[in-house]
Amino acid sequence: MTIKDIGPEPQSFDLEQATLENTNYRSVAWSGKYLQLTLMSIPVGEDIGLEAHPETDQFLRLDAGRGRVQMGSAKDRLDFDQEVEDGWAVFVPAGTWHNVTNVGDEPMQLYAVYAPVHHAPGKIHATFADAESDEGSGNDEPPTWSVQPTHHPADKHA
């Protein structure tokens, strides 16, 4: 299944199928004015990367695999620790340090909904390193037509 991010236009597709077929670390599937959907595939033993988004709430849902979710108020104080699997949802409040590690024996397939929009529309990152490189160079910015906080503090990465 090929999905094209058409921006803030109406869109419909089989989300579970698209999530399961995605082999990229992160693929932006839809970008609206206020929220965004990304598909993620995390290899065995790897993770999404410890981070905090000061102005962004996130919803994550696993469609395959097993993960370990860690969250907390500081990167060295991750007092929420929960194993999750297919069908589980994870809610990450804005400003919360979080990470999800693949603890299973197959790729962990999940999708993430960000509010507000967090990435460039249609952006595809094959690997975590590609994502970090684009974010560090400013090549993964939300579109100008999305609604962003008036005060936009930078994301924090461990």
ChimeraX attribute file (.defattr): number of C-alpha atoms within 10 A of each C-alpha:
attribute: neighborCount
match mode: 1-to-1
recipient: residues
	/A:1	11
	/A:2	9
	/A:3	16
	/A:4	13
	/A:5	21
	/A:6	14
	/A:7	19
	/A:8	16
	/A:9	10
	/A:10	8
	/A:11	13
	/A:12	7
	/A:13	11
	/A:14	9
	/A:15	15
	/A:16	16
	/A:17	11
	/A:18	18
	/A:19	24
	/A:20	20
	/A:21	15
	/A:22	19
	/A:23	20
	/A:24	17
	/A:25	22
	/A:26	24
	/A:27	25
	/A:28	24
	/A:29	25
	/A:30	25
	/A:31	28
	/A:32	21
	/A:33	18
	/A:34	15
	/A:35	20
	/A:36	26
	/A:37	24
	/A:38	25
	/A:39	27
	/A:40	28
	/A:41	29
	/A:42	24
	/A:43	22
	/A:44	17
	/A:45	14
	/A:46	16
	/A:47	20
	/A:48	17
	/A:49	14
	/A:50	16
	/A:51	18
	/A:52	26
	/A:53	22
	/A:54	16
	/A:55	19
	/A:56	22
	/A:57	19
	/A:58	19
	/A:59	15
	/A:60	20
	/A:61	21
	/A:62	24
	/A:63	20
	/A:64	20
	/A:65	22
	/A:66	23
	/A:67	27
	/A:68	16
	/A:69	18
	/A:70	19
	/A:71	24
	/A:72	19
	/A:73	14
	/A:74	14
	/A:75	19
	/A:76	10
	/A:77	11
	/A:78	16
	/A:79	12
	/A:80	11
	/A:81	14
	/A:82	12
	/A:83	14
	/A:84	20
	/A:85	20
	/A:86	15
	/A:87	11
	/A:88	15
	/A:89	16
	/A:90	15
	/A:91	13
	/A:92	20
	/A:93	18
	/A:94	15
	/A:95	18
	/A:96	22
	/A:97	24
	/A:98	24
	/A:99	21
	/A:100	24
	/A:101	22
	/A:102	25
	/A:103	20
	/A:104	16
	/A:105	11
	/A:106	14
	/A:107	21
	/A:108	29
	/A:109	29
	/A:110	27
	/A:111	26
	/A:112	20
	/A:113	22
	/A:114	22
	/A:115	20
	/A:116	21
	/A:117	24
	/A:118	25
	/A:119	21
	/A:120	20
	/A:121	25
	/A:122	17
	/A:123	19
	/A:124	20
	/A:125	19
	/A:126	16
	/A:127	17
	/A:128	17
	/A:129	11
	/A:130	14
	/A:131	17
	/A:132	15
	/A:133	14
	/A:134	14
	/A:135	15
	/A:136	10
	/A:137	9
	/A:138	9
	/A:139	14
	/A:140	18
	/A:141	15
	/A:142	18
	/A:143	17
	/A:144	9
	/A:145	11
	/A:146	18
	/A:147	15
	/A:148	19
	/A:149	10
	/A:150	6
	/A:151	7
	/A:152	11
	/A:153	10
	/A:154	10
	/A:155	14
	/A:156	14
	/A:157	13
	/A:158	9
